[in-house]
């Protein structure tokens, strides 16, 4: 059974839905028209006032090319002393960090080792020296044949060399002048012949050997500046030697670099980042990669002429990171588009919104 008021309610509801639907259609249509109008307005703004871009005045600046390597830094002179006898370490006369002159005794061993024949060598040397002194006086007075003098001298020199060898066996000396950088033993340690005892280095300068491929070697030469970076410390140096033949094992060329080490603040043996400057032009025109358009036709930039963007073909001489050295196509003083390059085209009207007269990225 259907009640009259239900029929009326349904009819009213249907009319209301129809009216609302019609209104919604008109609203949506109006929004679409507004969106199209806004789009046209932006396009008209760009056409009438220009595409917003940032520019900068091109000025000469420094451009550098460099190669980076990782290498170990060591003292310009470094040597390790080794045991010449199997025995117990008797005494250490210096500590790590102390300076020693060449031939200074650093480590001693007992003199009673039978393998050394310390006393025998000492007595033999003293006897030979006494005999030679007597023979030499007779020779100077003319009372001794030359052959007898020569034989006595030879015996004395052999005895002296033997004595020096024995002394150096039990009294190990610094092979070079420098700072003791490592001591491998302690007193009372048992060592074997050939064991390392201590290392001495002069590291007021540090050296490094970097290995360069055949593609890189042509750009490296003696005298180029270099820099070594270890932690937060930087050392200045230069290339001092470039091998002319490839190492067959490494399939690379050895390049020796020497660095000043003021106050010896960088220790010998550390691994550092080494940079070699292979090219420098202090009067270059330089663009950032974002200011350059790369296409199959070549490289281009945009300059401002009479309020319009003009596409200029470029010759890129060198690349280093994000920087490009321009060899032709631009001149100092021109205003190039540095921001918004990809929004413009040749001849497009532009509007400068940020004019930076400073040079590009350093």
URKAQUI-V468713 format. One record per backbone hydrogen bond with DSSP energy under -1.0 kcal/mol. CO is the residue of the C=O (numbers start at 1). NH is the residue of the N-H. Records with the same first field share a line. If there is no record, write none. Layout:
# URKAQUI-V468713
CO->NH  NH
This chain:
# URKAQUI-V468713
3->7
4->8
5->9
6->10
7->11
8->12
9->13
10->14
11->15
12->16
13->17
14->18
15->19
16->20
17->21
18->22
19->23
20->24
21->25
22->26
23->27
24->28
25->29
26->30
27->31
28->32
29->33
30->34
31->35
32->36
33->37
34->38
35->39
36->40
37->41
38->42
39->43
40->44
41->45
42->46
43->47
44->48
45->49
51->351
53->353
54->338  339
55->356
56->336
58->333
61->284
63->281
65->278  279
67->276
69->274
71->272
73->269
74->207
77->202
79->200
81->197  198
83->194
87->191
89->188
91->108
95->98
98->180
100->178
101->104
104->174
106->93
107->172
108->90  91
113->116  117
117->121
118->122
119->123
120->124
121->125
122->126
123->127
124->128
125->129
126->130
127->131
128->132
129->133
130->134
131->135
132->136
133->137
134->138
135->139
136->140
137->141
138->143
145->149
146->150
147->151
148->152
149->153
150->154
151->155
152->156
153->157
154->158
155->159
156->160
157->161
158->162
159->163
160->164
161->165
162->166
163->167
164->168
165->169
166->170
167->171
170->109
172->106  107
174->103
178->100
179->201
180->97
182->199
186->189
189->89
192->195
195->83
197->184
198->81
199->181  182
200->79
201->179
202->76  77
204->261
205->76
206->259
207->74
208->257
210->255
212->253
213->217
216->219
217->220
221->224
224->239
225->277
226->237
227->275
228->235
229->273
230->233
233->230
235->228
236->260
237->226
238->258
239->223
241->256
247->251
252->247
253->212
254->243
255->210
256->240  241
257->208
258->238
259->206
261->264
262->265
267->270
270->73
272->71
273->229
274->69
275->227
276->67
279->65
281->63
284->61
285->326
287->324
288->291
289->292
293->300
295->298
298->295
299->314
300->293
301->312
302->337
303->310
305->308
307->350
308->305
309->347
310->303
312->301
315->327
318->325
320->323
322->289
323->320
324->287
325->317
328->315
331->334
334->58
335->304
336->56
339->54
340->343
341->344
345->348
348->309
349->51
351->53
354->55
